[in-house]
Amino acid sequence: MQVVQYSSFERVVKKLHANAKQDLDKAVKELMHNPHAGELKKGDLSGIRVYKFKMVHQLTLLAYSYDELNESLILLALGSHENFYRDLKK
C-alpha cells in the first residue's frame, strides 16, 4: 500500500517530538491494515475519513482518504479537535 502525505500534514509532523511520532506511526500502521477504521464524513467533507487516537495521552484526529483503485492512503491533516474541521475545509 502506498502512503501519500499532503504538505500541510508533513509540516505538522515535522514539529512533533519523537514519542508523539511513535504514536502517529502506530496509528498510520493501523490504517494501513484497516483503511476503513476512520469515521466517514458527510457534507462538505464527503470522501474524507477521520481516525481518532491518543497521541501522548491527548486525543488527536487524523484526516485521510483512501483510494481503493490505486490502494493508496492519503494523509491530509493532523491535530486536536479545536478548529480541526474548520481548517480541514480550507
N, C-alpha and C positions, 0 to 999 in steps of 0.2 A: 504494500500500500504506500502511496506517495503522500507526503505531508507537505503542504504549502503554507507559508506564513505571510500574512499581509505586513506591510511596513509598519503600520501602527501597532500591530501585535509585537513585532520584533523590538520596537522602541521600548515598550513596557517591559518585556522580558530582559532586556539588556540592563535595566535598573534593579533587577531583583537580586537578593542575596542568594548564596549557594544553597541554603536549606530550603528556601522558597522555590528555587529551580528544581530541586529534587521532588517536591510535592507536585509541581507542574508536570514534570516528566512522567510521574505515575499517572496523572490524570490523562495525559495525551496517549499513553500506552493503553489505558483502559478504553479510550475512544477508538483506538486502532483495532482493538479486539471486538468492540461493540459500538459501531458508529451511530447507532440509533439510541444510545443511552441518554442523550440530552433531550430536553423538552422542546418540541417543535412549536415555533411561534406563529402567530396569525397576524393578519392585517398588514401594516407597513413592513413588518419584519418576516413576512412569509418566506419560507425556504431556509430560514436560519434556525439553528438549534442552539440551546444554551444548556451547558453542563455545569452543575453546581458541585463544588468540592471544597474541602478545607485546605487552606494553604497557611501554614504556621498558625494554626488554631483560629483562623478567621475565614468566614465564608467568602468564597471567591467565585465569580462567574466567568465562564469561558464560552465565548460565542464562536460557532463554527458552522460550516456547511459541508455536506458530504455529497460528492459526485459519484453516483453508483456506476455510471457508464465507464469512467476512467479510473474508478476506485481510488479517488484522491480525497484527502481530508484537508479542508481549507480553514485555517485558524484565523479568525477575524479580529477578535478583541478579548482582552483580559482585564478584569478589575473587580472592585467591590460593587455592591448593589447601588450605591449612591450615584445617580445620574448615568448609570451604565446603559440603559435602554435609550435614553435621550442622545447620548454620544454615539451609540451604535447606528441610529437612524441617519446620522450625517454622512 
